[in-house]
């Protein structure tokens, strides 16, 4: 347990948690190792855990038109897998994840987060706040990328497609 606490203290995005919070989280967490190329979870699988990258790199992948596309590469001190744990869907995980390099990951089971919420554990509320900031920052970056793409798109047809995409997202998103 002390080894897990030490590992969690190294993660910069958890720096707002105090020693008690780290100890609570360490009681939930377990360390897992993956070799380069190994699948961590598949697109569509049930989101039953959040992962924190201690070391290594992972690729976020998605099947599009029958081929795998790498959406992002995450590395040390990054979380992933939080979306389906915090907001599950029947469709499962929206993307898959594969180790790009040998990785050491902390796994936090979704059921432990659910149990902590039922017990009104402040550590879990703090953790959810941290993940809310992570998701918000990623959404902000996606918005910036969309805006840059819209500006770069020179044809009226291309801009019309992007506008249609934006309208679809805004219509389908529930706020």
N, CA, C and O of each residue as an XYZ file, in Angstrom:
700
protein
N       0.821     -1.197      0.000
C       0.000      0.000      0.000
C       0.871      1.270      0.000
O       0.546      2.243     -0.680
N       1.964      1.258      0.753
C       2.871      2.416      0.793
C       3.515      2.640     -0.571
O       3.747      3.778     -0.978
N       3.804      1.531     -1.283
C       4.377      1.643     -2.624
C       3.376      2.329     -3.565
O       3.763      3.167     -4.379
N       2.087      1.971     -3.450
C       1.065      2.595     -4.290
C       0.927      4.081     -3.936
O       0.783      4.920     -4.826
N       0.970      4.402     -2.654
C       0.901      5.815     -2.251
C       2.050      6.600     -2.865
O       1.850      7.704     -3.371
N       3.245      6.038     -2.823
C       4.419      6.676     -3.408
C       4.240      6.878     -4.913
O       4.593      7.925     -5.455
N       3.693      5.872     -5.572
C       3.445      5.956     -7.017
C       2.430      7.059     -7.321
O       2.641      7.853     -8.238
N       1.341      7.116     -6.567
C       0.302      8.121     -6.806
C       0.814      9.539     -6.546
O       0.422     10.475     -7.244
N       1.673      9.704     -5.563
C       2.233     11.032     -5.246
C       3.088     11.567     -6.382
O       3.281     12.779     -6.479
N       3.604     10.703     -7.242
C       4.437     11.113     -8.373
C       3.604     11.716     -9.508
O       4.140     12.421    -10.364
N       2.296     11.441     -9.518
C       1.443     11.894    -10.622
C       1.043     13.347    -10.412
O       0.320     13.677     -9.472
N       1.520     14.202    -11.297
C       1.322     15.646    -11.160
C      -0.159     16.040    -11.117
O      -0.538     16.929    -10.354
N      -0.991     15.390    -11.926
C      -2.393     15.798    -11.975
C      -3.156     15.430    -10.693
O      -4.304     15.840    -10.517
N      -2.520     14.656     -9.796
C      -3.121     14.342     -8.494
C      -2.542     15.207     -7.373
O      -2.827     14.975     -6.198
N      -1.741     16.192     -7.731
C      -1.045     16.980     -6.712
C      -1.980     17.742     -5.770
O      -1.551     18.133     -4.684
N      -3.218     17.962     -6.140
C      -4.156     18.666     -5.253
C      -4.702     17.752     -4.146
O      -5.360     18.229     -3.222
N      -4.434     16.457     -4.233
C      -4.890     15.526     -3.196
C      -3.899     15.529     -2.033
O      -2.686     15.539     -2.241
N      -4.422     15.518     -0.819
C      -3.543     15.477      0.351
C      -3.190     14.025      0.687
O      -3.635     13.097      0.012
N      -2.391     13.842      1.728
C      -1.916     12.515      2.111
C      -3.044     11.544      2.425
O      -2.964     10.366      2.079
N      -4.090     12.029      3.074
C      -5.239     11.175      3.405
C      -5.946     10.714      2.127
O      -6.325      9.551      1.997
N      -6.114     11.645      1.192
C      -6.757     11.303     -0.085
C      -5.928     10.276     -0.858
O      -6.468      9.324     -1.420
N      -4.619     10.480     -0.878
C      -3.726      9.553     -1.575
C      -3.819      8.167     -0.940
O      -3.859      7.158     -1.644
N      -3.853      8.121      0.389
C      -3.957      6.832      1.094
C      -5.280      6.142      0.756
O      -5.304      4.930      0.541
N      -6.370      6.892      0.708
C      -7.680      6.331      0.351
C      -7.635      5.776     -1.066
O      -8.064      4.649     -1.314
N      -7.116      6.571     -1.990
C      -7.025      6.158     -3.390
C      -6.123      4.931     -3.548
O      -6.417      4.043     -4.348
N      -5.046      4.884     -2.799
C      -4.125      3.750     -2.862
C      -4.819      2.455     -2.455
O      -4.466      1.378     -2.935
N      -5.806      2.560     -1.570
C      -6.560      1.382     -1.162
C      -7.449      0.827     -2.264
O      -7.831     -0.343     -2.230
N      -7.775      1.661     -3.235
C      -8.621      1.242     -4.360
C      -7.806      0.762     -5.560
O      -8.252     -0.078     -6.341
N      -6.620      1.310     -5.684
C      -5.858      1.189     -6.925
C      -4.992     -0.072     -6.972
O      -4.651     -0.670     -5.951
N      -4.660     -0.439     -8.197
C      -3.674     -1.507     -8.384
C      -2.794     -1.140     -9.570
O      -3.217     -0.426    -10.479
N      -1.570     -1.637     -9.543
C      -0.604     -1.354    -10.585
C      -0.642     -2.463    -11.629
O      -0.642     -3.646    -11.290
N      -0.675     -2.073    -12.900
C      -0.648     -3.041    -13.990
C       0.427     -2.653    -14.982
O       0.719     -1.473    -15.180
N       1.006     -3.655    -15.597
C       2.044     -3.427    -16.604
C       1.591     -4.026    -17.934
O       1.004     -5.107    -17.983
N       1.878     -3.297    -19.005
C       1.538     -3.754    -20.357
C       2.776     -3.614    -21.230
O       3.540     -2.658    -21.104
N       2.956     -4.581    -22.112
C       4.061     -4.550    -23.079
C       3.637     -3.741    -24.301
O       2.448     -3.629    -24.601
N       4.604     -3.189    -24.991
C       4.336     -2.441    -26.219
C       3.499     -3.308    -27.163
O       3.812     -4.478    -27.381
N       2.438     -2.727    -27.717
C       1.563     -3.430    -28.641
C       0.394     -4.149    -27.971
O      -0.546     -4.558    -28.653
N       0.434     -4.306    -26.672
C      -0.629     -5.015    -25.963
C      -1.873     -4.132    -25.841
O      -1.779     -2.942    -25.539
N      -3.040     -4.741    -26.080
C      -4.309     -4.017    -25.974
C      -4.674     -3.881    -24.499
O      -4.679     -4.863    -23.756
N      -4.978     -2.658    -24.089
C      -5.378     -2.383    -22.698
C      -6.885     -2.555    -22.580
O      -7.368     -3.214    -21.659
N      -7.625     -1.966    -23.509
C      -9.044     -2.274    -23.664
C      -9.473     -1.954    -25.082
O      -8.856     -1.141    -25.771
N     -10.561     -2.620    -25.510
C     -11.062     -2.471    -26.872
C     -12.219     -1.475    -26.927
O     -12.964     -1.295    -25.964
N     -12.339     -0.844    -28.080
C     -13.485      0.018    -28.360
C     -14.751     -0.814    -28.195
O     -14.817     -1.942    -28.682
N     -15.752     -0.271    -27.515
C     -17.008     -0.979    -27.313
C     -17.047     -1.818    -26.048
O     -18.118     -2.262    -25.632
N     -15.893     -2.041    -25.430
C     -15.881     -2.831    -24.191
C     -16.481     -2.022    -23.042
O     -16.583     -0.797    -23.106
N     -16.870     -2.732    -22.002
C     -17.465     -2.067    -20.846
C     -16.404     -1.243    -20.123
O     -15.302     -1.722    -19.856
N     -16.753     -0.004    -19.814
C     -15.840      0.882    -19.096
C     -15.883      0.603    -17.613
O     -16.729      1.137    -16.897
N     -14.968     -0.236    -17.149
C     -15.019     -0.638    -15.751
C     -13.844     -0.134    -14.922
O     -13.702     -0.508    -13.758
N     -12.989      0.724    -15.518
C     -11.845      1.242    -14.776
C     -11.314      2.515    -15.424
O     -11.485      2.754    -16.620
N     -10.672      3.314    -14.599
C      -9.929      4.492    -15.048
C      -8.455      4.152    -14.897
O      -8.058      3.511    -13.924
N      -7.647      4.580    -15.855
C      -6.226      4.294    -15.847
C      -5.426      5.585    -15.724
O      -5.811      6.625    -16.259
N      -4.312      5.500    -15.013
C      -3.402      6.627    -14.844
C      -2.025      6.165    -15.317
O      -1.511      5.160    -14.827
N      -1.430      6.880    -16.252
C      -0.139      6.468    -16.793
C       0.981      6.903    -15.848
O       1.211      8.093    -15.637
N       1.658      5.925    -15.297
C       2.820      6.180    -14.447
C       4.044      6.332    -15.331
O       4.837      7.255    -15.144
N       4.204      5.433    -16.292
C       5.299      5.526    -17.253
C       4.882      4.856    -18.556
O       4.083      3.920    -18.571
N       5.445      5.362    -19.645
C       5.143      4.802    -20.955
C       4.202      5.662    -21.765
O       3.837      6.770    -21.371
N       3.814      5.117    -22.922
C       2.901      5.816    -23.834
C       1.817      4.851    -24.282
O       2.064      3.656    -24.443
N       0.606      5.380    -24.483
C      -0.503      4.591    -25.017
C      -1.086      5.308    -26.226
O      -0.999      6.530    -26.352
N      -1.684      4.513    -27.117
C      -2.369      5.053    -28.290
C      -3.872      4.892    -28.089
O      -4.353      3.815    -27.739
N      -4.597      5.969    -28.315
C      -6.051      5.933    -28.291
C      -6.477      5.650    -29.731
O      -6.140      6.407    -30.641
N      -7.223      4.552    -29.937
C      -7.550      4.112    -31.295
C      -9.055      4.028    -31.510
O      -9.829      3.856    -30.567
N      -9.446      4.153    -32.761
C     -10.860      4.045    -33.132
C     -10.946      3.427    -34.514
O     -10.147      3.735    -35.398
N     -11.921      2.556    -34.690
C     -12.168      1.975    -36.007
C     -13.056      2.929    -36.808
O     -14.156      3.276    -36.379
N     -12.568      3.342    -37.963
C     -13.314      4.219    -38.861
C     -13.243      3.650    -40.265
O     -12.156      3.439    -40.804
N     -14.394      3.403    -40.852
C     -14.467      2.843    -42.205
C     -13.625      1.580    -42.344
O     -12.946      1.385    -43.352
N     -13.674      0.728    -41.329
C     -12.988     -0.546    -41.377
C     -11.486     -0.506    -41.128
O     -10.809     -1.525    -41.267
N     -10.962      0.652    -40.765
C      -9.524      0.717    -40.465
C      -9.306      1.420    -39.134
O     -10.082      2.282    -38.719
N      -8.237      1.026    -38.493
C      -7.920      1.618    -37.200
C      -7.214      2.962    -37.381
O      -6.275      3.083    -38.167
N      -7.679      3.962    -36.646
C      -7.098      5.291    -36.687
C      -6.592      5.615    -35.278
O      -7.289      5.372    -34.292
N      -5.392      6.158    -35.191
C      -4.854      6.589    -33.904
C      -5.315      8.022    -33.676
O      -4.934      8.931    -34.414
N      -6.135      8.217    -32.650
C      -6.678      9.535    -32.346
C      -5.719     10.383    -31.524
O      -5.657     11.601    -31.690
N      -4.972      9.733    -30.637
C      -4.062     10.466    -29.761
C      -3.029      9.513    -29.188
O      -3.218      8.297    -29.167
N      -1.946     10.091    -28.728
C      -0.933      9.358    -27.972
C      -0.804     10.073    -26.631
O      -0.540     11.274    -26.576
N      -0.993      9.323    -25.559
C      -0.866      9.878    -24.206
C       0.376      9.281    -23.557
O       0.771      8.155    -23.861
N       0.981     10.046    -22.667
C       2.183      9.548    -22.006
C       2.139      9.822    -20.513
O       1.105     10.189    -19.957
N       3.300      9.633    -19.876
C       3.420      9.764    -18.426
C       2.514     10.847    -17.855
O       2.379     11.934    -18.417
N       1.900     10.521    -16.729
C       1.107     11.466    -15.962
C      -0.202     11.855    -16.648
O      -0.713     12.953    -16.431
N      -0.739     10.968    -17.467
C      -2.026     11.225    -18.124
C      -3.041     10.163    -17.713
O      -2.703      8.984    -17.608
N      -4.284     10.583    -17.482
C      -5.342      9.604    -17.236
C      -6.056      9.260    -18.539
O      -6.022     10.037    -19.493
N      -6.695      8.108    -18.579
C      -7.570      7.759    -19.688
C      -8.591      6.738    -19.210
O      -8.418      6.100    -18.171
N      -9.658      6.599    -19.989
C     -10.707      5.649    -19.644
C     -11.756      6.214    -18.711
O     -12.656      5.498    -18.271
N     -11.642      7.500    -18.408
C     -12.555      8.107    -17.436
C     -13.955      8.349    -17.989
O     -14.924      8.342    -17.230
N     -14.077      8.561    -19.287
C     -15.375      8.942    -19.848
C     -16.451      7.893    -19.591
O     -17.539      8.230    -19.125
N     -16.167      6.638    -19.884
C     -17.214      5.617    -19.754
C     -17.456      5.216    -18.302
O     -18.528      4.706    -17.975
N     -16.479      5.440    -17.431
C     -16.698      5.170    -16.004
C     -17.591      6.254    -15.409
O     -18.508      5.959    -14.643
N     -17.318      7.514    -15.764
C     -18.079      8.627    -15.201
C     -19.425      8.839    -15.895
O     -20.358      9.372    -15.293
N     -19.526      8.423    -17.160
C     -20.762      8.597    -17.917
C     -20.958      7.395    -18.845
O     -20.773      7.509    -20.057
N     -21.333      6.238    -18.275
C     -21.416      5.011    -19.079
C     -22.518      5.059    -20.134
O     -23.547      5.712    -19.960
N     -22.269      4.349    -21.231
C     -23.267      4.198    -22.284
C     -23.435      2.715    -22.578
O     -22.570      1.906    -22.241
N     -24.541      2.365    -23.202
C     -24.771      0.972    -23.592
C     -23.773      0.524    -24.646
O     -23.455     -0.661    -24.752
N     -23.279      1.485    -25.428
C     -22.351      1.167    -26.510
C     -20.950      0.840    -25.988
O     -20.129      0.292    -26.724
N     -20.673      1.169    -24.740
C     -19.354      0.893    -24.187
C     -18.349      1.977    -24.515
O     -18.712      3.097    -24.876
N     -17.101      1.632    -24.385
C     -16.027      2.608    -24.584
C     -16.040      3.129    -26.016
O     -16.235      2.368    -26.964
N     -15.829      4.442    -26.161
C     -15.887      5.074    -27.479
C     -14.611      4.876    -28.283
O     -14.588      5.134    -29.487
N     -13.553      4.422    -27.628
C     -12.286      4.180    -28.315
C     -11.555      3.047    -27.604
O     -11.879      2.685    -26.473
N     -10.573      2.506    -28.289
C      -9.718      1.487    -27.696
C      -8.399      2.107    -27.273
O      -8.078      3.231    -27.661
N      -7.634      1.372    -26.474
C      -6.326      1.849    -26.039
C      -5.335      0.694    -26.127
O      -5.621     -0.430    -25.717
N      -4.161      1.005    -26.673
C      -3.100      0.011    -26.833
C      -1.794      0.639    -26.332
O      -1.561      1.833    -26.523
N      -0.959     -0.158    -25.702
C       0.345      0.323    -25.247
C       1.233      0.589    -26.465
O       1.456     -0.302    -27.285
N       1.728      1.797    -26.575
C       2.680      2.145    -27.644
C       4.092      1.731    -27.233
O       4.898      1.306    -28.061
N       4.372      1.864    -25.944
C       5.637      1.415    -25.359
C       5.282      0.548    -24.152
O       4.112      0.448    -23.783
N       6.270     -0.068    -23.547
C       5.997     -0.738    -22.286
C       5.448      0.307    -21.320
O       5.967      1.420    -21.238
N       4.395     -0.057    -20.592
C       3.702      0.894    -19.726
C       3.506      0.353    -18.321
O       3.367     -0.850    -18.102
N       3.501      1.274    -17.390
C       3.102      0.991    -16.027
C       1.909      1.900    -15.755
O       2.011      3.123    -15.851
N       0.782      1.289    -15.417
C      -0.471      2.028    -15.237
C      -1.067      1.747    -13.867
O      -0.967      0.636    -13.345
N      -1.685      2.765    -13.297
C      -2.503      2.574    -12.101
C      -3.931      2.403    -12.585
O      -4.426      3.206    -13.377
N      -4.585      1.371    -12.116
C      -5.980      1.088    -12.471
C      -6.848      1.398    -11.250
O      -6.582      0.914    -10.150
N      -7.884      2.207    -11.455
C      -8.859      2.484    -10.397
C     -10.196      1.914    -10.865
O     -10.794      2.429    -11.809
N     -10.667      0.851    -10.206
C     -11.923      0.227    -10.633
C     -13.115      1.191    -10.527
O     -13.265      1.908     -9.537
N     -13.951      1.190    -11.564
C     -15.147      2.032    -11.566
C     -16.076      1.717    -10.410
O     -16.710      2.620     -9.866
N     -16.168      0.452    -10.025
C     -17.063      0.087     -8.918
C     -16.610      0.720     -7.612
O     -17.439      1.045     -6.762
N     -15.291      0.900     -7.440
C     -14.767      1.555     -6.235
C     -15.158      3.035     -6.222
O     -15.450      3.600     -5.168
N     -15.160      3.644     -7.390
C     -15.594      5.039     -7.486
C     -17.070      5.132     -7.130
O     -17.478      6.024     -6.387
N     -17.879      4.204     -7.666
C     -19.304      4.170     -7.341
C     -19.556      3.954     -5.852
O     -20.407      4.615     -5.257
N     -18.807      3.021     -5.254
C     -18.954      2.766     -3.811
C     -18.568      4.004     -3.005
O     -19.235      4.351     -2.030
N     -17.497      4.663     -3.416
C     -17.056      5.875     -2.728
C     -18.085      6.987     -2.807
O     -18.262      7.741     -1.851
N     -18.765      7.094     -3.942
C     -19.825      8.102     -4.075
C     -20.989      7.789     -3.134
O     -21.542      8.688     -2.499
N     -21.354      6.514     -3.050
C     -22.452      6.118     -2.149
C     -22.107      6.418     -0.695
O     -22.980      6.772      0.098
N     -20.833      6.275     -0.351
C     -20.378      6.546      1.019
C     -20.079      8.035      1.231
O     -19.723      8.455      2.333
N     -20.227      8.820      0.170
C     -19.945     10.254      0.184
C     -18.510     10.552      0.615
O     -18.258     11.463      1.404
N     -17.575      9.760      0.077
C     -16.161      9.971      0.371
C     -15.663     11.204     -0.369
O     -15.778     11.301     -1.591
N     -15.112     12.134      0.382
C     -14.634     13.381     -0.198
C     -13.517     13.139     -1.210
O     -13.397     13.885     -2.182
N     -12.702     12.113     -0.998
C     -11.617     11.792     -1.933
C     -12.171     11.520     -3.327
O     -11.594     11.958     -4.322
N     -13.279     10.806     -3.400
C     -13.871     10.484     -4.702
C     -14.405     11.751     -5.367
O     -14.268     11.923     -6.578
N     -15.011     12.634     -4.580
C     -15.480     13.901     -5.149
C     -14.306     14.717     -5.693
O     -14.412     15.324     -6.759
N     -13.204     14.732     -4.970
C     -12.013     15.444     -5.430
C     -11.485     14.806     -6.720
O     -11.101     15.512     -7.652
N     -11.469     13.488     -6.770
C     -10.995     12.778     -7.955
C     -11.870     13.091     -9.167
O     -11.358     13.319    -10.263
N     -13.172     13.103     -8.973
C     -14.085     13.427    -10.072
C     -13.868     14.858    -10.541
O     -13.932     15.139    -11.738
N     -13.615     15.756     -9.608
C     -13.311     17.139     -9.985
C     -12.053     17.199    -10.856
O     -12.013     17.919    -11.854
N     -11.030     16.436    -10.470
C      -9.791     16.395    -11.257
C     -10.085     15.884    -12.670
O      -9.603     16.457    -13.647
N     -10.874     14.808    -12.782
C     -11.190     14.270    -14.104
C     -12.071     15.221    -14.899
O     -11.971     15.268    -16.125
N     -12.923     15.972    -14.235
C     -13.734     16.980    -14.919
C     -12.829     18.028    -15.550
O     -13.071     18.457    -16.678
N     -11.798     18.438    -14.841
C     -10.829     19.394    -15.402
C     -10.092     18.791    -16.593
O      -9.878     19.471    -17.596
N      -9.703     17.524    -16.492
C      -9.009     16.855    -17.597
C      -9.904     16.829    -18.835
O      -9.472     17.195    -19.928
N     -11.149     16.395    -18.657
C     -12.092     16.322    -19.780
C     -12.343     17.707    -20.360
O     -12.390     17.869    -21.580
N     -12.504     18.697    -19.505
C     -12.735     20.065    -19.960
C     -11.553     20.575    -20.781
O     -11.748     21.205    -21.820
N     -10.341     20.312    -20.325
C      -9.156     20.736    -21.079
C      -9.072     20.036    -22.429
O      -8.695     20.649    -23.428
N      -9.419     18.760    -22.459
C      -9.403     18.027    -23.734
C     -10.475     18.561    -24.671
O     -10.240     18.673    -25.874
N     -11.642     18.892    -24.146
C     -12.715     19.453    -24.963
C     -12.312     20.827    -25.493
O     -12.587     21.154    -26.648
N     -11.668     21.622    -24.663
C     -11.191     22.942    -25.092
C     -10.201     22.789    -26.245
O     -10.259     23.534    -27.224
N      -9.294     21.818    -26.125
C      -8.321     21.590    -27.196
C      -9.021     21.135    -28.478
O      -8.656     21.569    -29.571
N     -10.023     20.263    -28.350
C     -10.770     19.814    -29.518
C     -11.471     20.999    -30.187
O     -11.509     21.088    -31.414
N     -12.023     21.904    -29.383
C     -12.689     23.086    -29.912
C     -11.694     23.970    -30.671
O     -12.008     24.488    -31.742
N     -10.495     24.137    -30.108
C      -9.464     24.918    -30.788
C      -9.071     24.271    -32.114
O      -8.903     24.959    -33.121
N      -8.925     22.949    -32.109
C      -8.566     22.240    -33.337
C      -9.675     22.368    -34.385
O      -9.396     22.570    -35.567
N     -10.927     22.250    -33.949
C     -12.051     22.405    -34.870
C     -12.031     23.798    -35.485
O     -12.208     23.954    -36.693
N     -11.816     24.807    -34.649
C     -11.789     26.190    -35.137
C     -10.667     26.383    -36.147
O     -10.870     27.000    -37.193
N      -9.489     25.861    -35.841
C      -8.362     25.962    -36.780
C      -8.670     25.251    -38.095
O      -8.344     25.755    -39.170
N      -9.292     24.090    -38.007
C      -9.662     23.350    -39.213
C     -10.676     24.136    -40.031
O     -10.578     24.187    -41.257
N     -11.638     24.742    -39.371
C     -12.657     25.537    -40.051
C     -12.011     26.710    -40.793
O     -12.360     27.008    -41.935
N     -11.074     27.358    -40.128
C     -10.389     28.499    -40.744
C      -9.562     28.055    -41.946
O      -9.538     28.739    -42.970
N      -8.883     26.908    -41.827
C      -8.027     26.407    -42.903
C      -8.818     25.866    -44.088
O      -8.308     25.815    -45.207
N     -10.048     25.468    -43.848
C     -10.858     24.865    -44.898
C     -11.225     25.959    -45.908
O     -11.984     26.874    -45.588
N     -10.696     25.863    -47.101
C     -10.830     26.954    -48.064
C     -12.097     26.892    -48.914
O     -12.588     27.928    -49.362
N     -12.621     25.718    -49.138
C     -13.777     25.631    -50.038
C     -15.085     25.872    -49.292
O     -15.205     25.562    -48.107
N     -16.048     26.421    -49.993
C     -17.375     26.632    -49.405
C     -17.999     25.296    -49.022
O     -18.666     25.189    -47.992
N     -17.780     24.270    -49.859
C     -18.319     22.939    -49.590
C     -17.737     22.385    -48.288
O     -18.462     21.842    -47.454
N     -16.417     22.530    -48.127
C     -15.758     22.052    -46.911
C     -16.268     22.768    -45.675
O     -16.505     22.141    -44.642
N     -16.435     24.073    -45.776
C     -16.966     24.840    -44.645
C     -18.406     24.432    -44.337
O     -18.808     24.389    -43.175
N     -19.174     24.135    -45.371
C     -20.560     23.703    -45.169
C     -20.593     22.366    -44.423
O     -21.430     22.160    -43.544
N     -19.668     21.452    -44.782
C     -19.603     20.163    -44.086
C     -19.228     20.351    -42.619
O     -19.812     19.718    -41.741
N     -18.261     21.216    -42.356
C     -17.861     21.476    -40.975
C     -18.995     22.137    -40.186
O     -19.215     21.820    -39.017
N     -19.706     23.051    -40.831
C     -20.833     23.711    -40.159
C     -21.914     22.687    -39.837
O     -22.496     22.718    -38.752
N     -22.184     21.786    -40.767
C     -23.175     20.734    -40.543
C     -22.744     19.831    -39.378
O     -23.562     19.447    -38.543
N     -21.457     19.502    -39.338
C     -20.920     18.684    -38.254
C     -21.096     19.399    -36.916
O     -21.544     18.795    -35.941
N     -20.750     20.660    -36.871
C     -20.884     21.442    -35.634
C     -22.340     21.493    -35.179
O     -22.630     21.324    -33.995
N     -23.245     21.723    -36.111
C     -24.667     21.782    -35.756
C     -25.164     20.434    -35.242
O     -25.961     20.387    -34.305
N     -24.708     19.349    -35.839
C     -25.088     18.013    -35.386
C     -24.614     17.787    -33.956
O     -25.369     17.297    -33.117
N     -23.362     18.143    -33.679
C     -22.831     17.973    -32.325
C     -23.647     18.779    -31.324
O     -24.041     18.260    -30.280
N     -23.897     20.032    -31.635
C     -24.624     20.891    -30.696
C     -26.057     20.396    -30.475
O     -26.608     20.544    -29.385
N     -26.646     19.815    -31.506
C     -28.011     19.299    -31.388
C     -28.042     18.025    -30.544
O     -28.944     17.829    -29.729
N     -27.045     17.163    -30.748
C     -27.026     15.873    -30.069
C     -26.483     15.933    -28.648
O     -26.834     15.101    -27.811
N     -25.631     16.908    -28.375
C     -25.103     17.035    -27.018
C     -26.196     17.476    -26.091
O     -26.997     18.347    -26.432
N     -26.237     16.897    -24.944
C     -27.246     17.283    -23.956
C     -26.543     18.061    -22.844
O     -25.640     17.554    -22.179
N     -26.977     19.279    -22.667
C     -26.361     20.115    -21.611
C     -27.288     20.247    -20.437
O     -26.950     20.908    -19.455
